[in-house]
Amino acid sequence: MASSMKGFEHLEIKLEEIKLATNNFNEENVIGHGGFGKVYKGELSHSRGKSLVALKRLDRKHGQGDAEFYKEVRMLSCYKHENIISLLGFSSGRDEMILVYEYASRGSLDGHLKNVTLKWKQRIKICLDAAKGLSYLHNPKETYQRLIHCDIKSANILLDKNFNAKVADFGLSKIGPANQQNSILVTDILGTHGYCDPVFMETYTLTKESDVYSFGVVLFEVLCGMLCVTYSNRHIKVHVPSWKKAYEDNKLQDIILKDLMQQMDPTSLKSFAGIAYHCLNKLREERPLMSLVVEKLESALNLFQGGRCYIYDMEFKACVRGQYLTPQISYTLNLVFRYKYESDVNSYNPLRYKIDLEDETKVFIIYPSTHMREDGWFIAPLYQFTSQHKIADMQFEFEYRAVTLLVAGMEFQPSKEKVELPLFQEYQDIVEFASQSVLYTSVDELKQILSKGVLLNGGKTWFSLNEKGQHCHMISMEDCLIPNEDFPSRYKSHYKSRFPVGLYQTYKKGFKTHVKTQLLSPSVTYTVNLVFEKSFNGKQAYANLKYRLRGEETTSTVYLANQRRQDDWLCMAELYQFSSDGSIVDLEIMFDDCEIYIRGVEGFLFQPLEIVEDTQTISDSGILNLSSDTEKWTMKKNLYSSLGKLFQFNNGTAQEWSYLDKNEKKCLMLSARATCLRMEGQSTWRSLPESRFREVHVITGNNYFGIVSKIPLKMLSPETAYASYLVYKLPQDRSTFEAPLKVNVVPRSSDPWYIYLASPPNTPVIEPKFDENSYNPLNRHKLNALPRRRSDGWMEVKVWQFDTWVTPKRVSMHLKLEHPFKKDLSGLIIHGTELRPL
């Protein structure tokens, strides 16, 4: 076995077994031809048991060889998904190279395009399956590396006996990092004519958007019932331009497979064709992510399945009349709906509504385990009443939603008798005081409901369980705000708030609170967090909150707040840490007037402390000074030779300094002159002997500075994740630098982030409820780069990271670092920027 197959020995199958399964590669067992050669079927024992399999036999005259063979083994072994074809084994030797796959009995999608028995609903489902597989490849969960398929076409989408689609054929695929917005690969690989991204023909670069373009072609093939390329009289015709024009001219009926037209729901067709056209945008940045393609295809499928539904994504009013009711019977009025996108089913986004023009907002939490019917529709019991007559009229006002619902209507159902639920001592009080009926049949089902959360105390507090089963408790501002006679309390309903009352409006005024909880788990270290709304991009917001406990003279500051959840517009700032003993926690917390505008405060969240490991280490190979002293030079050179084989210094006038780390990866130090934007009258250059470049850049009067550089790729190690570190010194007066700096990429292509140049304030602890062993001062800074002192006396902080998997010819770094309150950064000394592997 080739050395490149080390670690995959468990997948190897003996050639004799393969010959036996295919009757020595008998032509009667040939089921197709691929990029490698012929594909056979046969029954074979493999890593998952014994089953009918597809065997792809390498024929070197087809142009693909050992590299593509080994790549496909590695790819399919790492990327596992229900919509990606599974590799069951392989055989490699001097004479034969064979890949063994799960058997897709329906063959490839291209063979079914003209099949009129393949209904519209099946076609959407096939496209949705393939989109899910491709979306996973672009953003894998279990691996760091993104995969760009490079040859998406209907022939590479296989169908099993139930017409479930699976993406196949990874011989041309390329990998890049999944945590980067844009992955660019320079290559001479060409996919299949008609499907290939036109931008590739101009630039010879591939991105994940290249796959999106190819997938858009496949969507039109499914719609039109034909391949994108036809051959006639030795002429090749590509149909993609005419398909796009038909869409633009609103003449889809001219290109759609005729037998499909009568099956189509117009709204479903609009959603399907719209996303197909969007995929074919000439500009890559205007093409959708595959995750959005999945959402749109889910929408097309849902719209087709359920007849006409009202799309609920904005506020609306409804007048409901129930007729033919039985008098003196208890009825429940249910909202009947589906989620537009399947991925939203488990998200937190409650129904917020008012009944018959009441002022009080009601909040209903949707639990899939309780509220989903067998037919896939959800029911939300909005109101319960006893009928006095045969007719009942009601008015509802529904608030804005971030998660879109497809509402079929409202139904009047006789209320079910109250079911006696099993009692579990640990959660008995929670169930008893829940503001909304909690229905369950087992403790596991109850825990599943509690993991999403329940409202208590008349909708004024919130209780939930984290992944470890530990208690989380949130107190609304309505329940804890100490009234201020000079400033009447005002609240505003908010679609993301857990509480009916919504968010407390501060108008930048200080406020006092009295927070009490007795629902915390014992022997657990908790954080106390203020949850509020503030406009922000990315995962953090600048808060600059100043606060203190009653009786304390010292005021604490928290500069940054983290996004509460990935799908949330509310953020939370960590105020305190303490150790719970299970008894009542009683705090009075006072906040000063706010310097920044906070749109509204939801309340206080008590949640168990997360473990945050300190991963910001400094390599010994990057923190030594140059010296002209021969003895010191020799000592340092010996040290470096123990860490890496190559050791190179440029002369004293050079602006770059390179070396190898202990893993023999290239590292690079760039001088301030090579990376800093000079700001006339606002910065200056100063000679400094302790700098290895003999000069530094000093800010003399500005609230921001820039880091700009174009680094040739040859100066860095290939296929490596790098971090860029700002190397600097602070002035004696560090008051300006206590707040973090905001970092933006120029031009803006990602959300901003924050870094600290001075050590940030740690989270204060509440005595005596405090366990020193569990205190974690890094928790509130888990999303931030923190400064470190190097052994050469300078400070450094990580300002950026990038990957050389995805960069053509050079790395372009253009960052703007600014004080969030526009304060003067005078006195900051910039030595340069160092690039080191992560």
N, C-alpha and C positions, 0 to 999 in steps of 0.2 A: 504494500500500500504506500502511496506517495506520502511524503512527510506532511504535505498540506492537509491531509485527511486525518491527522492525529486528533483524537478526541471524538471521532465519528465511527470508531470501530464497531460499535453496537449496531450500526445500520448496514454493515457489509453483509452481502448475501453471496454464497458460492455460485460461480458460473454454472456448475453442473445442475443446480436446482433451477436456475433460470432456463436453461436449455430444456429441461424436463417439462417445465410449465408451458413453454412455447412450442413444444414438439420440435426442438432444434430449429427454432425460428422459421417455422413453416409459414408460407405465404398465406395460408388460410386464416392465420391468426393476426394478420396485419389489419389494424383498424384506422390507420392514418399515417401521415408524414409530418414531421416537425422540423425545426431548425437543425436538429442533430441528425436526423435520418428517419427511419421507419419506427412506427409505434405499434407494439404488439399487445395482445391481451392474453392473460393466463392466470391460473389459480396458483397461489404461492404462499408459503409461510414466511412471515416477516416479523418486524419488531412489535407489531400490534396483534399478531395472531395469524390466521389464515383466511384469505379472501381473494376475490377476483381483483386483479391489478392491471395497470397499464405499464408497459415496459418500453422505455425510449432507448433505442440502440444507436450509439454514436457512429456516424458515417463521416469520416474526416473530409471527404470530397465536398461536403456541404459548406465548408468554410469555418465552422465552429469546431473548437477542439478542446484540449485538456483544460485550458483556463476556464472556459465557459462551463465545462462539466463540473469542475471542482467548486466553482462559484455557486452553481445551482444547488449543490449539496449543502454548502455552508449557509446559503440564504434560507432555504426552506427548512433547515434544521433550527434556525434561530427565530424565524418569523412564523408564528403559529396563530391561525385565526380560522374561524369556521368558513370564511369566504376566500381562503387561500388554499390552493391544492396542496395536499399533504404528501411529503416525501416519505415513503415507507422503507426505502433501502436503496442500495446501489451495489454495483460490482465493477471493479476496476482492475485491469491487468494489462499485460503487454498488448494483447490482441483485441480485447473487448472492453468497452466502457458503456455501462448500462445504468439508467436511472429507473427506479421503481416507484410509481405513484399510486395513490388511491384511484380506483377506476371510476370515471365519470361516464356512466352508461349512455347518456344522451349526446355525448360528443361535444363539439364546440358550438358556440352561439352562431357563428357565420352560417352553419348548415341549417339553421332554423329561421333565418330572417324572412324568407319567402313563405314560410309555412303558415297558412291562413288559420290552421287549428291552434296556433299559439296566440291566445287571446291577449287583449290589451292589458288586462290586470296582470297576467303572467309576465308580460314583457316589462311592465314597470317593476315588478318584484325582482326579476332577473337583474335589471339595471341597478336596483337598490342594493342587492347582494354584492354585485361587483364593486359598486361605489364604496360600500363598507370595507371590503377587502383592501381597496386601493387607499382609502382614508387611513386605515391601520398602518399600511406601509409607509405613508408620509409622516405619520405621528405615532410610532409604536410605543406601547406602554412599558414593555419589559426591557427595552434596549435603548441605548443612548443614540444609536445611529438610525437616521432616516434612510429609506430605500426609494430610489427613483427607478421605476420599472423600465422605462425607455422603449418599450415595445407593446403598449396597450393597443389591442385591436380585438375584434369580435372572435377571431380565430384563437386568441389566447384567453378566452373566457369559456370555461368548461361547465357543463351541466350534469348534475347527477340524475338519478331516476325520478326525483321529485321536482326537477327543474330548479334546484338550488344552484346558484352560480358561484364559481370559484375562479379566482385569478390564477393564471398559470404562466409558465415559461419565463424563467428569470435569468436566462443566459446572458442577456445584454444589460442587466440591471447594474446600477451604481449606488454606492452608499455615501451618506454624508450625515452630519450631526442633526438630531431631531430637535434640539433646543434652540435652533437658530431660525429666524423668520425666513431668510432667503438662503437656499443652498444652490450654488452655481458650480456646475461641473464642465470643464473644458474637455472635449472628447471628439474623436472622429467617428464614433459609432453612429450609424444611421439606422433608424427603425424601419418601418414599412411605409412605402410610398402611399400617400393619401392620408395617412394617420399622423405623419410627422409634423411637429411644431414648425411653422414657417420661420419663426425667429431663429431656430437652429440652423436653417439653411443660410442665414446671414451671419451668425456669430459663432457657430460651432460650440455653443454652450447649451447645456441642459439644466433645467430646474424642475421642481415638482410640478410647476405650472405647465411644463411640456407634457407630462402625463395627463393633466387636466384637459389640455387641447385634444389629445388623442381620445380621451374618454368622451368628449363632446361629439367627436365624429361617430363613435360607437352608438351614442344615444340617437343621433339622426339616422343611422343605419337601422336601428330597431324601429324607429318611427316610420321610415320609408320602405322597409322590407327589402332592402338591397344593399350590396356592398358599396363602399364609397368610391371604388375604382372598378371600371369595366373595360374590357378589351374588345375591340371590334376592328376588323380589317387592319390588323397590326398597329392600331392606334389606341393609345391609353386615354381614357377620359376620367377625370376626377370630378365627382359630383358635389363636393363640399361647397364650392362657391355658389352653385345654383340653389342648394339647400338654404344657405344663409340668405340669399336674395328673396327666396320664397317667404321666409320668415319676416324679413324686413318689409316686404310688400303685402303682408297679411294674406298670403295665398298658400297657407300650409295644405289646404285641401288638394292642391295640385301635386303635392309630392308624397302625401301619406298613403300607405298601402290601403287600397280601396276597401278591403274587407274589414279594416279596423275602424273606419269612420263611424259606422253605426253603433259601435261598442263604446265610443268615447264620451265621457262627460266633458263639456267644454272647459270647465274650471280645471279639471285634472290635466287636460291637454295643454292648457295655457301654462300651468306650472311646469310640466315636463319639457315642453318646447322652449320655454323661457330659459331654463337652466342649461339646456343643451346649447342654445345660442350663446349664452353668457360664457360657456367654456371655450368658445371659438374666437373670443376677442383677440385681435392682433397683438395688443399690448398685454404682456404677461401680468403686469400688476393689476389689470382689470379683470383677470380671470378669477373665478371663485376658488376658495379652498375646497378640498374634497369633503370636509365635514359639512360645508354648506350645501354641496351637491347632495349629500345624504339627506339633509333636512328637507330640501326641495322635493326629492323623490319620495320621501316618506309622506310629504304633504300631498303629492299627486296621487299616491296610493290611497291615502285616507279619504281624499275628496272623491275618488272613484267608488270606494266601498260603501259609503254611507248616504248617498243621495245628497241633497242640498242641506248645508249646515250654515249657521251664522258664525262668522269668524270673530271670536271674542279676543281682541287684543287692545281695545280702547274702551273707555267708559261708555255705558249705554243704559237706557231705561227700558223697562218692559212692563206692559200691562197684561196681567194674566187673568183669564176667566175660566173657572172650573164649573162645568155643567153636569147635570144628572148625578149630583152627589147625593149620598144617603144622609138625611138629617140626623143630628145627634151622634155622629160617628167621628172619631178622632182621625184626622187625615194628616199626612206629611206631604209637603210640596217639594219635589226633587228637581234639581237641575240635571239634565241628561247631556253628557258631553264626551268627547274624546280629546286627547292631546294631539295637537297638530304634528308635533315631532315626538317620536317614540322616546328619544333621549331625555325628554323633559318629565317623564312619568314620575321619577323619583326625586325630582328637584323640589325645593321648598318654595312655594309661591301660593299663598292661601287665597281663597275667595274673600273679597271684601265687598260688602253690600249693605244697603239700607232698605227697610221695608216700610211701605206706605208713608213715605216722606218723613220718617223719623230722623231725629238728629244723630242718634247713636249708630255708629258703624258696627256691623257684626263681622266677625272673622271666622271663617270655616277652614280647618286644616284638612287636606285631602290625604288619606292614607290608602295607597293602592291595595293593600291586603284586605281592607275593610270595604272600600267603596267601589271596587271594580267588579262588574257583573261578569258572568260566564261568557257573554257575547262580546266582551272587550270594551263595552261602554261603561263610563263612570256615572255614578249617581251621587249627588251632594244634597242631603236633606237640609233645605234652607229654612223651613218654617213648619211648625206643627200647630194645628188648631182643631177645634171641634166645630163641625158644620152645623149651622142653624137652619140653613135652607138648602135647596137643590143647586143653587148657584152661589159661587164665591168669587169676588173680584179683589185683586191685589195689585199693588204696584211695587216694582223693585228698581233700585238704582245701583248698578254694578260699577265698581271703580276700575281704573286702569289696571292692566295686567302686563307683566313682562313676559310671561309664558303664555303662548297662544293656545286657546281652546277652540274646538269645533263644537258648537252647541246645537244639538238636535232639537231641543225644546224643553218644556217643563211638564211634569206629570204629577197628578194627584193620586196618591196611593193611601188606602187605609193603613193607619199606623200599626206596626207590629207590636205584639205584646212584649213587654220588657223581659229580656232573657236574664235568668240568674247566672251571673258570670262566676267562674272560679276565682277564689280570693287568694292572693299571694301576699303574705304578711309584709314583705319588704316594700311593696308598692300600693298597699291598701289605701293609705291616705291620699296618694297621688290620684288614683282612680276616683276616689270619693269626691275630691274637690276639683276635679277637672271641669273646665267651663264647657266642654263639648263631650258628648257621650263617647266613651272609649269601649269598643267592641273587640273581643278577642276570645280565643278558645284554648290558648296554652300560654305558658309563661314566655316561650320564645316569641310568640306572636305579639304579646304585650311589650316585650323588650324591643321588638322591631318598631312598634308604634312610638315607644318612648325615645328611641334613637332619633326619630324625626322631631319629637317634642310635643308637649301639650300645654295649653293655657290653663292657669290656675287662678284662684282668688278673683273670680269675676272678670278674667281677662287682664289682670294687672301684673301677673308674674308668669314666668315661663320655665318649664322644667324639661330636661332632656338627659339622655345618657350618651356618653362618648363611646368610642370603639372598645374601650376596656371595661365598659359597664359602670364607670364612675359618674357621679351626679354633676350636672351643670345646672345652674340656676340664674335666671335673669330677672331683674326687678325693673319695672317700667318707671319712667319719670313721674307718671301720675301717682305711683305708689310711694315715692320716696322724696319728692321735691318739697322743701320747706317753703311755704308761701312767703312772698315778699309783697308787703302792702303797697310799696311804691312801684311795683312792676307786676301787673296782673299776669297770671299764667295763661299762655296761649299754646294750643296744640294744632298740628296739621296732619291730616290723614296721609299715610304714605304706603304705597303698594308693597314695599319691602319690609315694612315694620311687622313685628310679631303681634303688636298690641292694637286693639281697636282704636284707642285714642290717638295713635300715631306718634309723631315726633314733637317734642317740646321746642318752641321757638325762642332762642336766646337773644337774638338781635345784638350779639357781641357783649351782652351784659353778663357779669358774674352771677353765680347762683349757689345755693346751699342745699345739701341733700342729707337725708337720714336713711341709711340703707341697712336692712335687716334680713338675714336669711338663716334658716335652720335645716335646710335640705341638703347640706353638703356631705360628701363621703368622709368618714374619719380616716386619719393617718394619710392624708393626701395633701400635697402642697398645691395651693390654688393661686391663680392670678385674679386681680380685680381689674376689670376693663370698662372704660367708658365707651359706649357704642353711639355713634353719631353719623350724620350725613355731611359729606363735604365733597365738592367737585374735585375729582382727581383722576389721573390716568395711571394705568398699571396697577401695581399691588400695594402702593403706599400713598399717603397723603401727608402734607406738612400740617401739623396741628399746633405746636407751640403752646400747649396747655400748662397753666401754672395752678397748683392746687396744694392743699394741706389738710391734715386731719384736725378736727377741733382740739384745741389745747396745744397744738404744735406751733412753734414760732418759725420753723424753717419751711420755706416754700419749695416744693419739688417741681421739676419741669419734665415733661415728655414732649419731644419734638416731633416724633413721627407716629402715625397710626397705620396699622396694616389692614388690608382688605379682609372683611369678616369671612366671606366665603368667595369661591372663585366666580360664582354667578351673582355676586352681590354688589350693590352700590353703597352699602353702609360699611364703615370702617370702625376699628376699635383700637384704643390707645391703652397700653398696659400701665396701670397706676401703682399697684402694690402686689407683693407676694406675701403669703402667710401659710402656715400649716394648720389644717383643720383637725379638730379633735371630735367633730360631730356635734358640738354644742352650737348655741346661737352665736352668730357673728353680728355685731352691732357697730356700725361705723357712721360717723358724721364727716362728710367730705365737703370742703368748700373750694370753689373755683373762682379765680380772679376774672376780671373782664378780659375778653378774648381779643387778641390783636388781629386775628383773621376771622373771616366770616364763616360760621358753622351754620349750615342750613337747618339743622334740627338735631336734638339729642333723643335717642330712643330709651336709654337706661343704662344699668350696670350689669355686666355679665361676669359671673363667677365661674371660672372653668379651670380644670386641672392643668398644671404646668406641663408644657411639652419639654422633652429633653432636646436640647440644642447643643450639638457637639462643636467644639472649636476646631474648624478645619483649615483655618487660615495660617498655614505654616510657611516659613521662609526657608528656601533651600540654602544650605551652607555655601553652595557654589556661587551664589550671586551677591554676597554681601561683604566682599573684601575690597580694600583700597589698593590702587596702584602705588608703587613705591619705586623711586629711582635708586634706592639703597640695594646694592647687589645681594647682600646676605638675606635681607627681607624678601627680595625678589625670588631668590632660589627657594626659600622656605615656602612661599606661596605657590611657586610653580610645582613643587613636589606635592603640595596638598591638592592642587588641581589635577595633577596626573593620576592621583588616587581616585578622583571623582570622574574623570573622563579622559579620553585619549587625545583629543584635540584641544590646544590651548593657544589662543591667538589674541594679541593686543595690537591695536593700531597705535600710531604715534601720537604724541601729545596734542597735535592740532586736529586730530580726527574727531568726528562727531559721533562715532559708533564704537562700541566695545563688545566683542563677542566671545563666547566661551561655550563649553559643553557642560551639562549637569552630570550627575552621577549615573544617569540612565543613557548618557551619550546623546541627549537631545540638545539641539542648538538653543542658546539663550542670547539675547541681544539687549545691550544698554544703549539708549539714544540720549544724546545731550539735550539740554533745554533748548539750545539754538536749533537743533534738528527737529524739535517737536512743538515748541511753543510759538503761538501767534504773537508777534510783537504789537503792542498797543501804544501808538505814539502818545507821549506825554503821560502815560498811565502805567508804564513799566520801564525797566532799565536793565542793562547787563552789568554785572559786577564781577570783578576778578576774585577768585576764591581758591587758594592753594589746596584746600582739603577736598576740592572737587576733582575727580579723575579727569574732568575735561577743562579744569583750570578756570572756568567761569560758570556763573549761574544767572538765572532770570529772576528778577525781583519785581513783584507787583508794587506800584507806588501810588495808585489812586484809581481803583476800579472795583466793581462788584462781581466781575467774572473774568475768566481767562479761557483760552482755547488750547487744545492739544491736537496738532495736525501732523500727520506723517504718512508717507507712502513707502512701505517696506517691501523690497523685492522678495519674492517667495523663496529664492535660493538661499537667503540668509536665515531661513527657519527650517525646522524639520517638517517633512511632509506628513499628512494624515495625523496631525497632533492638535489637541486643544490647548490654547495659550491663554494666559492672563496678562493684562497690561497693568503695570504698577506705576503710580506716580511717586517719585522720590523727591522729598521736600524737607524743609525746616520751617517751623512756625516762629513768629516774633515773640518777644517776651510777654507782651500783652496779648493773651489768647482769647479774650472775651468774645471777639467777633467770630472766632472759629469753634465756639461751643456748639453752634447749630450746624446741622449737616448741609453739605452742598448738593444742589440738584445737578444731575448729569444728563445731558441730551446728546443724541447722535445728530450730526448735521450733514445733509438735510435730514429732518426727522423721519425715521423709518421704524422706530420702536418707541415703546413707552419710556418715560424718563425714570431714573432711579436715583438713590441718595447714597452719599458716602460721608464719612466723618474724617476730618483731618486731625481733630483732637479727640481724646477719649470721651465718649458720650456719658451722660449721667446714667448710672445703673438704677434699676427698679428698687425703690425703697421697700423695706420689709416692715411688717406689723408685728410688734412684740406684744405679749409673750408668745403669741400663736405663731411660732417660727421654728423651723428645723434647719439649722445651718447646713446640714448635709445635703438637703434637697434644694437649697437656694441656687437659682440659675440667673445670674445677672445678664447673660447674653440673650435671654429669651426675647426681650422686647426689640433686640437688634438682629433677629435671625435672618432678616432679609437684606441686611446692610453690610457693606464692606467696612471693616474697622481698621484703624491705623495700628501699625506695629513699629517698634524701634528696631532698626537693623544694628548689626554688630559694628558697622562702620560709622555709627553715630547719627545717620540720617533716619528719617521716618519714611514709611511707605504705606500705600493703601491701594487696593485693587480698584481700578476705574473702568475696566472693560474686559471682555473676553471674546475670543474668536477662534475659528478653526481653520487649519490649512487643508482640510479635506475639500473645501468648497471654494477656494479662492484662486481665480485665474491670474497668474503672473505676479501680482503684488497684493499686499494688504493695505487697504485705505482706512486710516484711522482719523476721524474728525469729530472731536468731542467738545462740547461747551459746558464748563463747570461754573455755576453761579450761585451766589448766596440767595436763598429764597426770599429774604427781606431786603435785598438790594443793598446790603451793608458793605462798607469798604473793606477789601481784602489786603490792604497795604501791609507790607512787611513780610508777606509770604515769599519764601525763597524756593525756587524750583530748580532742582539739580538735573532732572531728566525723567525719562520713562524707561522702565525695564520690562522686557517681554520674556516670560518664563513658562514652560509647560505646566499645566495644571496637574 
